[in-house]
């Protein structure tokens, strides 16, 4: 930077900037003044840029200053001027930056002329490296030129002006191109649309600046802005060696590649340019084939382009009249009677065609050329020249019409805001109009002046298009920003105050055209690039507001969830204390009341509400279900206890055949609400007592019918005969059997009367005649079976149950079966113990991942000896395991692996290992299970994101079963996972589980990224790594592709981890349990895209 000139005019004194002492002026521009100053706190010399007070009213100028400061703060490179501070004071904005003593490259070239090749390489290689650093931080300079490159006294270059700020005293800055970058160095795509500038645009500009440095002039040197931009867009690029023959061929090739209009031929990154410049510096050829470059042009043979001013119709008319001269003397006409008859006839035909209303000038030109080629005599040549002048007059008029029509059409599109339509007209309309009006294409026009006029018109209109776009963008940014910070924010606040989260979110999620309508802007018919660019700062503000909205929802949701837990604990305590009436309903009402208080109701579309957590609602549903289940359990427990007491009383009555008493006991419980949960059991026990009562009544009737007759009774295996005698009610008083010798034996039917013998079951059954009692035989047999059970004759009851004579549809049939099953309790308990022991062994064998030779024999013995107590599912799994073990007794072939795993590619590695590759570029990827992931045209990604760690563990994820054919117990297993991280953020949490090991990566918040390997429960491992446990690693960058390689030796409990090719320190020496982990799976809390997995293991 230069010292202030003593001859410069007087200006207002500089404002006072707190913390800085101003010492002098370094430079002045339209937007502000740059001062030499000292930062008082540290005594450091700085350059202080202060905006003019009147410029502060321009929001665009303020934003440019802010952008320059913030962009400089992002960058840290020795060849980029660094930012120090920024602020506002006394109604103006200021920006303090590093002070660089020295001169600009523009001043150096103006004073000392062009540079030598070696000196230029020393300057431009560091500058290109600075551009590489900027591009890696997402920064595009957009205005690289000699004036923005400072040279220290030692010759070290520094890149400045990162805000595209205007500098009026730059001698090469055109009036019309200030907001586009400087036309001498601007890229073609930036000339057409400033918003399209990217790192390749900077590479064009650095190439043009390099060209100027070594050749003493820019690549294009038009006399006006329009002519200059036309050259940038259309003129051939000169070869630097035509101007400086002593330059190396390698440097000339590098400059031609920088200045390629075809972006596919240009350098893609500054790093590529640096590599070639280093080769040139070392006198090695650059990595460029001349055939891959655009053709150049030799300056010495190039025809000097003639100028056309910016775009007035009057100048266009003047250009047209250069060819059409109505004031030319008539002596131009050929003399009468000259030339041969044949040539004259040819001339006449061409004249007639030219004079016709539908003349195609390109075809006429062919005729004129033929006439000129055939002319031999002077008069024939004069006739040819006359035809050529006439054609030029017609062509000038036609070209003027093309230019005027194009001007009107493009102007109309610009007035309507149809920038895409205007660009389409400029890209295609000019050629189409030219062809329609003349039959020519641009490159076939007879003379360069004809092409030049149309090219300059197109160039001027491109400038107007760029200016219109910029003006539209600024207007949109201002209007939309005012709307977002005013009515939109106020509306969101009102919705939040009313608890209407859905309306607040809808307001923040407005589509671009809806935002324009709300801001009362003339919205375009569709979303275009200008609107999208204008929305970037607005979207940032809305995103911040949306984040605040989500944070507030999450806070309230978490608060309500904690309250739900407390309410549920209180409700459970009430249930345990015996309060069962309305406890769950009170819990539900409390939750709804607290949710209304916090306004946590979502009334919008369900898919929009998915962005908000539902932790409280999920906790409520879980706790409510738990309370309902607990309430039912308590009710059931109380009912079962009471049922046991009733059964004790009932069994006592049934034991002495007081069936009526038992039936009355159970009948009294039918309508008891406390026993409602056991209603079916009560009904069955009542039905059993009534059936026994009927059976006993039928036996009593048999005794009564046999009174007075001879009867044989077998009681306690003693056979007696005699005359049966009974009273009016044998059920109460029993009966007597009088023997032939005068002896008498008394028998009782029930155990109520003292004295006599209680008739045993067999003897009592002999008195039962179902037909005589009017009962169906099957019904009587069911009663008989129940009677035998109650009399202790279990085998007799079971024989009847299995006889097929009982009515199986009768509920008492199943009841009896259950009673008999319970009677064999001791036997069943022994079977249960066997089943439990066999199940433990089965689970161990099924869960094991080793394949020792004795395993097959153990499984076969288990099936043979304990098959009667194993479940059907266990036996099926064990039979499948036997088949697998038998197959594994021979090494599986490559075809076996392909059939089982269905990889995209598989091959054998050595004698005992196999390698497989899986690609996730379709809905299915071999034997992988997709879980809750889906194919999104590029890879597999989550269908829905987990709300918390517990949800992450539960959501089904991509999974591959590994142990079917791979020998993973004794041989190491190597797995490489390739995934893409979206550009918006790095992964908060990523976990890969393999064979019982969990490898978790976390880079949450300000903590250093860490990796943890463990064999514990996955949820616990995820909690630990998010708390900072594990070893540090470089982290996974957003918007990049990453690889994770795991080498697992299960036998030694060793896991080695590589992240993006870098092995992480430490590892794990801990073998997972036998039943832990047989698969490979991937989980991520943030979105990732699974691209490829390779697996290599033993076979």
Steps between C-alpha positions, in 0.01 A plus 500: 500500500623852418548805718239773450568755230570857608312640199168322564201728576381574851249261656298484818699393806481126574254377764628376833506121526528378862819304555676634188717805430484621137829622355433561132314415180605198295233529229153626417213343307133553428388298800754614759853589607786272606716646778832407655425453871640349819307257719551664838469188716797322342676781310453321168487686164183416306309605191160641602226513237221747596185543291375842393196603710289534186603152386372344823148560372568239233432162653689339212817698582471414871451135421807503276715643777362247747552221249861606444570501874327172572654330198848614599435371851426156355838482329846450645771500234833683479407641158154632596462824697344402834209664682543657844169658605176652371245732656265797474543845649377854429248373244761328290656156465873426517727201441854458637737273310866413485716786360720397209784737412584509133324551167230332298586281202319755280731774625804277454405425137419863426836613643742227396321324216446129453661235715745230406373142506698395812393812694135442403512137611632611841198731531221286355573153647430626858193689373359182345565316825306777680208449261510125577474579872207736434316243287540239776321742733222553244620850404502633142689829458316611179732799436859379458696772316833683527354776720391238759846343531744678734877448481711550811844660466640147506274404206261280701147513350187552709138466374258773616142629448289195580172690486492604134514861625511785248827695464446801277864589454581161342601602144368175349157502670224579250198702599256233390678196636564596862260251653600220266874491561748676269424430129866454402527202737141379531408145385239447226251334736537787751446752221169335413380449858700630801321258732652204313859584602685210661858385555545439125409867445781596739735274299411692177565831685836388644595377151406835342696684773803271444472569124507877569800461732718319245367659178458859618128514406183302579387227258221725367535874444176628351446874471163497677329293766270339243787417265708368790223272626433385145866401473479313831192313379590431137847611385777238464742502793847628395809287554737657756805402287375718214553797732801359690683244281756440776235349731519125546257283306391342829390835650313588180310170521414564866362846415295358209349238735414771756329703223290217353134602451404134507500436876573132439833604342586750778667411829249371755691594819784740586698199624513364143628839379764512776624154399550608136665829599742309722587280201563813288713650779707180506530524118291188452203486260156553661244219500317647198447375147466789254239302310274515809499883499287744304669635186674833549566789259816680400488867594707617208267346242178594674291764328446805719142492630301809422307658784137552576382712790290355782172448321319805368282438199661797324842337512357172375349688206839657433663162490238377259553803276873425476399248238192677358598833342198655323708811427760305296541637143316321223833439328517182706257342253661308216512668158227410263561204280812375677579133554410186317146381453545194723650697788235771461227237519656360818513850650137556405391180672681593823356853486151358455544263793634786715208720406232237577288544813602164645871522417727283715815708534727204575397337173538834318850528646588167343383640166702819548811296576442295184461822292820642651692177436386493137579869431790548255448829319505832690131554436422153640699575813317833530167316477614257770601788727163668439319180599717469810421858606129442445513180706689680778229771503229236538703310758562818704126570509425141596767497774368827637154339514637195677677716758199725552261206535733325740537823699120542522433138595771488767396841638142377523611189690711709736211738562281199586767354730535196275879467529503137395307592187737786428801272542343242272447768235863609527631144488277375219280784373775697325605200289140410426408856396812527285419173324134596448580848362811423292554124478850554648650355818723740688837355397398496129427874470711651220710736712609529861325837536170330433566250779644765728187716505278213609756378753521845661123523522487162672782604736323822594175316564687247713623792712148634534380152595768471768416845638129416501564177684712674760239772551227239534706302748569808713132595497396148595757480780388834643124434474514140620734589785267778614206260482683224689616731777164677522159345427623142468687498831212678673254242365716214623521658844119535509453135404745391769327716760172328407663155516434441129828329411370372168413850378837633619684224316293548185592868503871413519471234229350726234590421142694770308201616296282513813761721672498733201122521511499575873764768450280646221769450240439438132588134520641316197297226338741242640793483744817615323866528593472869593218435745687204648814714548295783651340256742834373639534767777125489564505124531786533748293734718195277474710192579628668816143581600394144417785367716380715786147372448619139503720562806205647690281205403772257610541682832127490573477142377786394729345688791164329441669163467664540841161596646342193338754279674420655839124476445534135396704415811237665721221310322683170540547567870125560533427171324740314727329658800168350391352803321372355174201722428578764233878509548580454128227746396643760740846445345358554149319819601814640667705437185246671271475796737878547516534458122240775444681727746818463294322518165657176380229421248576444132202586281676499162579221253656193658800501267590856602465409869764231462763772538400540866580253775224308676693394807226601746224341293702180459575493874132556576388215274763271645421593861125483444530150353723404792247634755211323330697175498601549863141574599384186324778302665398623845135424432590156369731433793224587747247293307735200485557520875128509565443219250748284688308556825170415331650188344616386843141523629361343185746210505407426860132475401572295187712254699189390698267529197322813621467610140199724559696699759789544253262605222341762725844624601605558139158638397539771762824617333372535142405868532791600726690783320819422687499160333385620158850452358463129587138472389561202273676307775209571739246382242693177437524417866128568547419285196716219639320508836159496327608207280614305805175591677302361205710184493441445870129569457484236226675249732255587780213439258653162418507410869142607536390292199671191637340520846340170609678296239804279506832686437865409482742771614879486456647736756867515581542188287258314728197355328177494701144402399169560665178695499544875448306715741494883517302789637331782314832687447787257440729797429479604865441167673672251269373146462526154657577166348335219704682172460340162470627398845342799674809717494469861377756750361428874478653711218510878467496688171648820652717552803245690711347232729696342782505125479502269202757481222540757227428310182809493284505646152465176310204382701331840470552504121314167476178673607520760219272442200503803272205393292286448809599851609429650154865588431702458180756226526793727403397748765479227764844372401646850541342519848640156578852612398474810722373282784792260464745791504350636821504151650871471426468249214727694263567211267129426473426865426778512243375182334156654454656825378691314229217257412337727247164459673504846662368819333821685416312820414378523861718749697513246785695266272791746479455578869538134587805473278656789688420345835659173399803686371534678831470167683816390325686801630796313636551318173461821304750676719759239419427548127531876539837462667619284212361747246674795667833321513468388137400854395812647662720255311310569175543876534870461568552284192284724280674817620856372471705623205788251528492179298703245698472140370304372805220753457314289242502198732376707796208644302398160364511349851288785634232439236508125562483509882294811574292541187178421689534808724640753250264744328419453132685824415812390687496159332461665160793734570714212624420288194600798281822535700576131447460548126730805509762321710496203268544735205778685687689178554624565147647839406231702316575590139491844345169402338361424846594848623345660192179304543471576871616865521415611137784762488563724201851354478677210676841333473717260696804644678761232549392152605270575791361853464228664292442867404153642417377844390147640542377819327191683626400654165162328481212387722673171588868435582562126511402334829490835687181579692404866444315550829342848513739635229415556134670559163500870399652461145860529631519265797319380810393763756266520797124509438457677833747644748522387862374746760744384768753225574236250613313555174827459305559159660142385430462616135576212258821571309701344211622156615697209353514159673868394496537160668315272257808421284777727629731352765513802733614339826862421419563699181516881489217685325558827310209729409516835316192726507477790251242773558421857391439775754249768381639852468287666770671351808747228616366183665404553866515127571592199285514139622613180327425172681688186399506160674410645841744796474364856475717766330344843568611840361383833646582859407232685688526871581831652609650168615785343308373214278548162670473129421408232757517120458313291756305174544241629748137582431475726191298769681766525771781518242321785315450694826869464587636614163268804500639588844853513355622148572730332246803604296513824296494497120485756219122478458283462191461815290157597369440464126775239454530125445655305787619146570523305825703175507463253787737203551343265755682203657227356716707225659737756651236766551693747282347775283710736286328808359595723204306820419565637150821295480641611837532228766370611837708429813409236757243228434307248702598171658173358623317202347120543475283230655410188303151619411598859424518618144484299181455786255629829356278809533516883464315771693519882480323775694540752217432425130770300318495315169639144493696449174705178524614226741779246445545191719805271516509197730590135544296218352 
